[in-house]
């Protein structure tokens, strides 16, 4: 279970980084695409954190 918790924790970190990438895309390229990237990444981060906490991320 600890391996799965670490995996979902890593996915949450990647999703949080992608929120910033989406903001950069929104500023420089296309606002609607950047907004969609940020929104999807935020949702993914919340789900990944919830799963990691459910698997016992505090036991690491």
BAFI-164790 format. One record per residue: residue in three letters; x, y, z of N, C-alpha, C, CB in turn. Coordinates in Angstrom, 2 decimals, decimal comma, padded with zeros to 5 digits. Each point is the difference from the previous one (the first is absolute). Glycine has a CB too. Example, Ala and Ser with C-alpha at 12.3 -4.5 7.8 and 13.67 -1.06 7.14 Angstrom:
BEGIN
r / n_u / n_v / n_w / ca_u / ca_v / ca_w / c_u / c_v / c_w / cb_u / cb_v / cb_w
Ala / 013,19 / -005,69 / 007,80 / -000,89 / 001,19 / 000,00 / 000,90 / 001,20 / 000,00 / -001,89 / -001,17 / 001,25
Ser / 001,54 / 002,22 / -001,97 / 000,82 / 001,19 / 000,06 / -000,77 / 001,09 / 000,73 / 001,18 / -000,63 / -002,15
***
This chain:
BEGIN
r / n_u / n_v / n_w / ca_u / ca_v / ca_w / c_u / c_v / c_w / cb_u / cb_v / cb_w
Unk / 000,82 / -001,20 / 000,00 / -000,82 / 001,20 / 000,00 / 000,86 / 001,26 / 000,00 / -001,79 / -001,26 / 001,21
Unk / 002,97 / 001,19 / -000,58 / 000,85 / 001,18 / 000,03 / 000,48 / 000,38 / -001,39 / 000,70 / -000,60 / 002,32
Unk / -000,46 / -000,41 / -003,17 / 000,44 / 000,29 / -001,36 / -001,11 / 000,72 / -000,76 / 001,53 / -002,02 / 000,03
Unk / -002,76 / 001,55 / 000,13 / -001,12 / 000,67 / -000,66 / -000,21 / 001,41 / 000,52 / -001,08 / -002,23 / -000,33
Unk / 001,26 / 002,41 / 001,63 / -000,14 / 001,34 / 000,58 / 001,05 / 000,93 / -000,57 / -000,96 / -000,99 / 002,10
Unk / 002,20 / 000,50 / -002,23 / 001,06 / 000,83 / -000,58 / -000,29 / 000,32 / -001,46 / 001,65 / -001,01 / 001,59
Unk / -002,21 / 000,05 / -002,31 / -000,34 / 000,21 / -001,40 / -001,05 / 001,10 / -000,14 / 000,55 / -002,40 / -000,49
Unk / -001,58 / 002,34 / 001,29 / -001,04 / 001,03 / -000,09 / 000,49 / 001,34 / 000,50 / -001,72 / -001,77 / 000,28
Unk / 002,64 / 001,77 / 000,68 / 000,61 / 001,25 / 000,47 / 000,82 / 000,63 / -001,13 / 000,07 / -000,89 / 002,37
Unk / 000,67 / 000,06 / -003,12 / 000,78 / 000,51 / -001,14 / -000,94 / 000,53 / -001,09 / 001,84 / -001,64 / 000,52
Unk / -002,94 / 000,95 / -000,76 / -000,97 / 000,49 / -000,98 / -000,60 / 001,34 / 000,42 / -000,52 / -002,37 / -000,61
Unk / 000,32 / 002,55 / 001,90 / -000,53 / 001,28 / 000,49 / 001,01 / 001,12 / -000,23 / -001,36 / -001,22 / 001,73
Unk / 002,64 / 000,94 / -001,50 / 001,03 / 001,02 / -000,21 / 000,08 / 000,37 / -001,48 / 001,29 / -000,87 / 001,98
Unk / -001,34 / -000,13 / -002,85 / 000,02 / 000,27 / -001,45 / -001,21 / 000,83 / -000,40 / 001,25 / -002,16 / -000,40
Unk / -002,40 / 001,86 / 000,97 / -001,21 / 000,76 / -000,32 / 000,10 / 001,44 / 000,47 / -001,33 / -002,10 / 000,15
Unk / 001,94 / 002,31 / 001,01 / 000,17 / 001,36 / 000,51 / 000,93 / 000,80 / -000,91 / -000,39 / -000,83 / 002,36
Unk / 001,45 / 000,18 / -002,85 / 000,91 / 000,68 / -000,93 / -000,74 / 000,34 / -001,30 / 001,97 / -001,24 / 001,00
Unk / -002,83 / 000,35 / -001,46 / -000,74 / 000,24 / -001,24 / -001,00 / 001,15 / 000,12 / 000,27 / -002,40 / -000,53
Unk / -000,68 / 002,74 / 001,75 / -000,86 / 001,17 / 000,18 / 000,76 / 001,25 / -000,44 / -001,23 / -001,12 / 001,92
Unk / 002,51 / 001,20 / -001,53 / 000,84 / 001,12 / -000,44 / 000,24 / 000,00 / -001,49 / 001,09 / -000,04 / 002,21
Unk / -000,92 / -001,14 / -002,79 / 000,17 / -000,10 / -001,45 / -001,25 / 000,50 / -000,71 / 001,57 / -001,97 / 000,29
Unk / -002,71 / 001,61 / 000,23 / -001,26 / 000,47 / -000,59 / -000,14 / 001,51 / 000,09 / -001,04 / -002,17 / 000,61
Unk / 001,52 / 002,76 / 000,48 / -000,04 / 001,46 / 000,13 / 000,91 / 000,66 / -001,03 / -000,50 / -000,24 / 002,45
Unk / 001,68 / -000,34 / -002,67 / 000,92 / 000,55 / -001,00 / -000,60 / -000,11 / -001,40 / 001,96 / -000,62 / 001,46
Unk / -002,57 / -000,52 / -001,75 / -000,65 / -000,18 / -001,31 / -001,13 / 001,02 / -000,16 / 000,58 / -002,46 / 000,01
Unk / -001,32 / 002,70 / 001,06 / -001,12 / 000,95 / -000,07 / 000,50 / 001,42 / -000,25 / -001,31 / -001,46 / 001,54
Unk / 002,44 / 001,82 / -000,97 / 000,52 / 001,35 / -000,16 / 000,61 / 000,20 / -001,39 / 000,44 / 000,11 / 002,47
Unk / 000,36 / -001,07 / -002,92 / 000,77 / 000,21 / -001,22 / -000,65 / -000,53 / -001,27 / 001,98 / -000,09 / 001,42
Unk / -002,76 / -000,96 / -001,33 / -000,49 / -000,62 / -001,23 / -001,51 / 000,14 / -000,16 / 001,88 / -001,60 / 000,14
Unk / -002,62 / 000,84 / 000,64 / -001,45 / -000,02 / -000,19 / -000,66 / -000,11 / 001,37 / 000,23 / -001,08 / -002,29
Unk / -001,08 / 002,04 / 002,59 / -000,62 / 000,05 / 001,32 / -000,90 / -001,18 / 000,31 / 000,13 / 002,42 / -000,18
Unk / -000,92 / -002,85 / -000,79 / -000,95 / -001,08 / 000,29 / 000,71 / -001,34 / 000,17 / -001,74 / 001,24 / -001,30
Unk / 002,77 / -001,48 / 000,51 / 000,75 / -001,26 / 000,15 / 000,74 / -000,01 / 001,33 / 000,25 / -000,18 / -002,50
Unk / 000,37 / 001,30 / 002,86 / 000,71 / 000,10 / 001,28 / -000,94 / -000,18 / 001,18 / 001,64 / 001,50 / -001,07
Unk / -002,84 / -000,93 / 000,96 / -000,99 / -000,16 / 001,07 / -000,41 / -001,46 / 000,15 / -000,82 / 002,33 / -000,42
Unk / 000,64 / -003,02 / -000,71 / -000,38 / -001,41 / 000,06 / 001,12 / -000,85 / 000,60 / -001,46 / 000,33 / -002,01
Unk / 002,71 / -000,03 / 001,65 / 001,14 / -000,73 / 000,58 / 000,04 / 000,21 / 001,51 / 001,29 / 000,25 / -002,15
Unk / -001,44 / 001,00 / 002,58 / 000,05 / 000,30 / 001,43 / -001,14 / -000,66 / 000,76 / 001,10 / 002,16 / -000,54
Unk / -002,30 / -002,10 / -000,01 / -001,16 / -000,59 / 000,67 / 000,13 / -001,52 / 000,11 / -001,41 / 001,89 / -000,85
Unk / 001,84 / -002,52 / -000,22 / 000,18 / -001,46 / 000,02 / 001,10 / -000,40 / 000,97 / -000,76 / -000,11 / -002,38
Unk / 001,84 / 000,88 / 002,41 / 001,11 / -000,30 / 000,91 / -000,41 / 000,19 / 001,45 / 001,61 / 000,70 / -001,77
Unk / -002,41 / 000,32 / 002,03 / -000,45 / 000,24 / 001,37 / -000,89 / -001,15 / 000,48 / 000,13 / 002,49 / -000,39
Unk / -001,02 / -002,93 / -000,47 / -000,87 / -001,13 / 000,34 / 000,82 / -001,27 / 000,24 / -001,85 / 001,03 / -001,34
Unk / 002,83 / -001,26 / 000,48 / 000,86 / -001,17 / 000,14 / 000,80 / 000,05 / 001,29 / 000,15 / -000,16 / -002,49
Unk / 000,34 / 001,35 / 002,85 / 000,76 / 000,15 / 001,24 / -000,86 / -000,31 / 001,22 / 001,44 / 001,72 / -001,11
Unk / -002,66 / -001,22 / 001,11 / -000,90 / -000,24 / 001,14 / -000,31 / -001,48 / 000,14 / -001,00 / 002,28 / -000,31
Unk / 000,72 / -002,94 / -000,81 / -000,30 / -001,43 / 000,05 / 001,22 / -000,80 / 000,44 / -001,70 / 000,31 / -001,82
Unk / 002,87 / 000,04 / 001,30 / 001,23 / -000,73 / 000,36 / 000,33 / 000,17 / 001,48 / 000,84 / 000,30 / -002,33
Unk / -000,99 / 000,91 / 002,85 / 000,26 / 000,24 / 001,41 / -000,99 / -000,77 / 000,87 / 000,92 / 002,27 / -000,55
Unk / -002,19 / -002,28 / 000,14 / -001,01 / -000,73 / 000,78 / 000,30 / -001,49 / 000,03 / -001,69 / 001,73 / -000,62
Unk / 002,08 / -002,30 / -000,52 / 000,32 / -001,43 / -000,04 / 001,25 / -000,29 / 000,82 / -001,05 / -000,17 / -002,28
Unk / 002,07 / 001,02 / 002,16 / 001,23 / -000,20 / 000,76 / -000,26 / 000,06 / 001,50 / 001,32 / 000,98 / -001,89
Unk / -002,14 / -000,05 / 002,32 / -000,32 / 000,10 / 001,42 / -000,82 / -001,20 / 000,45 / 000,06 / 002,50 / -000,15
Unk / -000,92 / -003,00 / -000,72 / -000,78 / -001,18 / 000,32 / 000,86 / -001,25 / 000,12 / -001,92 / 001,03 / -001,16
Unk / 003,01 / -001,07 / 000,40 / 000,91 / -001,15 / 000,06 / 000,99 / 000,10 / 001,15 / -000,25 / -000,24 / -002,45
Unk / 000,28 / 001,35 / 003,13 / 000,87 / 000,13 / 001,15 / 001,29 / 000,72 / -000,29 / -000,98 / -002,05 / 000,84
Unk / 000,91 / 003,20 / -001,48 / 001,19 / 000,77 / -000,33 / 000,69 / 000,51 / 001,26 / -001,05 / 000,66 / -002,17
Unk / 000,33 / -000,52 / 003,27 / 000,61 / 000,49 / 001,23 / 000,88 / -001,05 / 000,67 / -001,96 / 001,50 / 000,29
Unk / 001,91 / -002,75 / -000,74 / 000,83 / -001,05 / 000,57 / 001,38 / -000,05 / -000,62 / -002,05 / -001,28 / 000,46
Unk / 002,32 / 002,10 / -001,47 / 001,28 / -000,05 / -000,69 / 001,07 / 000,53 / 000,90 / -001,12 / 000,25 / -002,21
***
